[in-house]
Amino acid sequence: MARDRNAKRILASQFNPRLPPTCELTEGFCRIFIADIDMLRLLGKHDAERPRCPKSPACALVRMLATCGKPLELEIGCGMGKFIAARAKNHPEHHFLGVEYEEVRTAHTDVAIRTAGVANANVVCGQAMRLLEFCLPDASLAAVHLYFPDPWPKKRHLKNRIFNAAFADQVHRALRPGGTLNAATDHDDYFAQMREVMAADTRFESIEPLRRAEDEITEFEMKFRSKNQPVNAASWKKR
């Protein structure tokens, strides 16, 4: 939050009475999703299959999953919410869920969705891998979108990159057969890592990169385009 000098204004904008009701899912989350130290210790003791979410009916995410009634697409790392808001507007036949770790960006995304006037999108603030691993049922997603994740360019930080074999494994579990993983990055080394991970996973096949409408281009990509920086994109389909 400290990185955004307009944080207070952005967070306050969620309470704008002229906007439709909030799309951020905030109520009833268990500690599996936003883990505290005790829960992390508990999870670390499970070397076999890890515990799944107890699916409390009080959890807003559980209620959304049970009632959306449409194919579900997940965006990991929503930024300012430009992609998910536009994608939801362009594809009313699907429902969209965004997960964003930073509170301010979650607020940005919430406001973007509500400003677009769509009812088929929600956003949740939390850790994406925990959402994938514990909260989403098997074969529950039609697509996963990961655009311009933090490249963690320093060698000692490479372990922090979200895109790795464990990530691909959880995406495969959560995707329905024929579902797609769509990714883009401006970082050549990270893109090479993505392709290496997916080439080694025979449960996926490489397909043509998803063509996004012009209004679905993220803020990061617009910035790179303006500087004539190349953008790498790829898509894979669950066999």
C-alpha positions in Angstrom: 0.0 0.0 0.0 2.9 2.4 0.8 4.0 2.4 -2.8 0.8 4.2 -4.0 0.7 7.8 -3.0 -3.0 7.9 -3.7 -3.8 4.9 -1.5 -6.2 6.6 0.8 -8.1 8.2 -2.1 -8.3 4.9 -3.9 -9.5 2.9 -0.9 -12.1 5.6 -0.1 -13.4 5.5 -3.7 -14.8 2.0 -2.9 -17.4 3.7 -0.7 -18.6 6.1 -3.5 -22.4 5.9 -3.1 -22.9 6.6 -6.8 -21.3 3.2 -7.7 -23.2 -0.1 -7.7 -22.7 -2.4 -4.7 -19.1 -3.6 -4.2 -17.9 -6.7 -6.1 -15.1 -7.4 -3.6 -15.6 -10.7 -1.8 -14.7 -10.0 1.8 -16.8 -12.0 4.3 -16.3 -15.3 6.0 -12.9 -16.3 4.7 -11.2 -19.1 6.7 -7.5 -19.0 7.7 -6.6 -21.3 4.8 -7.0 -18.4 2.4 -5.4 -15.6 4.3 -3.1 -17.8 6.5 -1.7 -16.7 9.8 1.4 -18.1 11.4 -0.4 -21.0 13.1 -2.1 -22.0 9.9 1.2 -21.9 8.0 2.7 -24.2 10.6 -0.3 -26.6 10.3 0.0 -26.7 6.5 3.7 -27.4 6.7 3.0 -30.6 8.6 1.0 -32.1 5.7 3.4 -33.9 3.4 0.6 -35.8 1.6 -2.5 -34.3 0.3 -3.1 -30.9 1.9 -6.4 -30.0 3.6 -9.0 -28.4 1.4 -11.2 -25.5 2.3 -14.0 -26.6 4.7 -16.3 -24.6 2.4 -18.2 -22.8 5.1 -21.5 -21.4 3.8 -20.5 -18.2 5.5 -17.7 -17.7 3.0 -18.5 -15.2 0.3 -16.2 -17.0 -2.2 -18.0 -20.3 -1.5 -21.4 -18.6 -2.1 -20.2 -17.0 -5.3 -18.8 -20.3 -6.7 -22.1 -22.1 -5.8 -24.4 -19.5 -7.4 -22.6 -17.8 -10.4 -24.0 -20.5 -12.8 -21.6 -19.6 -15.6 -18.2 -20.9 -16.8 -15.6 -19.2 -14.4 -12.4 -17.5 -15.5 -9.7 -16.4 -13.0 -7.3 -13.5 -13.3 -4.3 -13.6 -11.1 -2.9 -10.2 -10.3 -5.5 -7.7 -11.5 -3.4 -4.5 -11.4 -5.9 -1.6 -11.9 -8.7 -4.0 -13.0 -8.7 -3.0 -16.7 -8.6 -6.5 -18.1 -11.2 -8.1 -15.9 -13.7 -5.3 -16.2 -13.5 -5.2 -20.0 -13.4 -9.0 -20.3 -16.5 -9.3 -18.2 -18.3 -6.7 -20.3 -17.3 -8.4 -23.5 -18.2 -11.9 -22.4 -21.4 -11.8 -20.3 -21.8 -15.5 -20.8 -18.9 -16.1 -18.4 -18.2 -15.1 -14.8 -14.9 -13.7 -13.8 -12.9 -13.8 -10.5 -9.9 -11.7 -9.9 -7.4 -12.3 -7.1 -5.0 -9.5 -6.1 -2.6 -9.5 -3.1 -2.3 -5.7 -2.7 -5.2 -4.0 -1.0 -5.0 -0.8 -3.1 -5.0 -2.7 -6.4 -8.0 -4.7 -5.1 -9.8 -1.5 -4.5 -8.8 -0.3 -8.0 -10.2 -3.5 -9.5 -13.4 -3.3 -7.5 -14.1 0.2 -8.7 -13.2 -0.6 -12.3 -15.7 -3.5 -12.3 -18.4 -1.5 -10.7 -17.8 1.5 -13.1 -18.1 -0.8 -16.1 -21.5 -1.8 -14.8 -21.1 -5.5 -15.0 -22.6 -8.1 -12.7 -20.5 -11.1 -13.8 -17.2 -10.3 -12.0 -15.8 -10.3 -8.5 -12.4 -9.6 -6.9 -10.8 -11.0 -3.7 -7.8 -9.7 -1.8 -5.4 -12.6 -1.0 -2.7 -14.9 -2.1 -3.2 -16.5 -5.5 -1.5 -19.8 -4.9 -3.5 -20.3 -1.7 -6.7 -19.6 -3.6 -5.7 -22.1 -6.2 -4.5 -24.8 -3.8 -7.2 -24.7 -1.1 -10.3 -22.7 -2.2 -11.1 -23.6 -5.8 -12.8 -27.0 -6.5 -11.3 -29.4 -9.1 -12.2 -28.6 -12.7 -13.9 -25.4 -11.7 -12.2 -23.0 -14.1 -12.7 -22.4 -17.8 -9.6 -20.2 -18.0 -6.7 -18.7 -16.0 -5.2 -15.4 -16.9 -1.8 -14.2 -15.7 -0.6 -11.0 -17.3 2.7 -9.3 -16.4 3.5 -11.0 -13.1 6.3 -9.6 -11.0 9.4 -10.9 -12.8 11.7 -10.9 -9.7 14.7 -10.3 -12.0 17.4 -10.7 -9.4 18.8 -14.2 -9.2 18.4 -14.5 -5.5 14.7 -13.7 -5.9 13.8 -16.1 -8.7 12.2 -18.5 -6.1 9.5 -15.8 -5.6 8.1 -16.1 -9.2 4.6 -17.5 -9.2 5.0 -19.4 -12.5 6.7 -22.7 -11.8 5.9 -26.4 -11.8 3.8 -26.2 -8.6 1.8 -23.4 -10.1 1.2 -25.4 -13.3 0.1 -28.4 -11.2 -2.5 -26.3 -9.3 -3.8 -24.7 -12.5 -4.2 -28.1 -14.1 -6.2 -29.3 -11.1 -8.5 -26.3 -11.1 -9.0 -26.2 -14.9 -11.7 -28.2 -16.5 -10.7 -30.3 -19.6 -10.1 -28.0 -22.5 -9.6 -25.1 -20.2 -6.7 -22.6 -20.9 -3.9 -20.9 -19.2 -3.1 -17.5 -20.8 0.0 -15.6 -19.9 2.0 -12.5 -21.0 5.2 -10.8 -19.9 7.7 -8.2 -21.1 10.5 -10.1 -19.4 12.3 -12.5 -21.8 13.9 -14.6 -19.2 10.7 -15.1 -17.3 8.9 -16.0 -20.6 11.6 -18.6 -21.3 10.9 -20.1 -17.8 7.2 -20.2 -18.5 7.7 -22.0 -21.7 10.2 -24.4 -20.2 7.8 -25.3 -17.3 4.8 -25.9 -19.7 6.9 -27.8 -22.2 7.8 -30.2 -19.5 4.2 -30.7 -18.5 2.6 -33.2 -20.9 -0.9 -32.5 -19.5 -1.0 -29.3 -21.4 -0.6 -28.5 -25.1 0.6 -25.2 -26.5 -2.0 -23.2 -28.5 -2.2 -19.9 -30.2 -2.0 -17.0 -27.7 -5.4 -15.6 -26.6 -6.4 -12.6 -28.7 -7.6 -9.9 -26.3 -9.8 -7.0 -27.4 -8.2 -3.6 -27.4 -10.0 -2.6 -24.2 -8.7 -5.7 -22.5 -5.1 -4.7 -22.9 -3.6 -4.1 -19.4 -2.1 -0.9 -18.1 1.3 -2.5 -18.1 1.0 -3.6 -21.7 -0.1 -0.2 -22.8 3.0 1.2 -21.1 5.3 -1.2 -22.9 3.6 -0.6 -26.2 4.1 3.2 -25.8 7.9 2.5 -25.4 8.0 0.0 -28.3 9.0 -2.8 -25.9 8.1 -6.3 -27.1 5.5 -8.3 -25.2 5.6 -12.1 -25.0 2.3 -14.0 -24.9 1.4 -17.6 -24.8 -1.5 -19.9 -24.1 -1.8 -23.6 -23.2 -4.8 -25.9 -23.1 -5.5 -28.7 -20.6 -5.6 -32.0 -22.5 
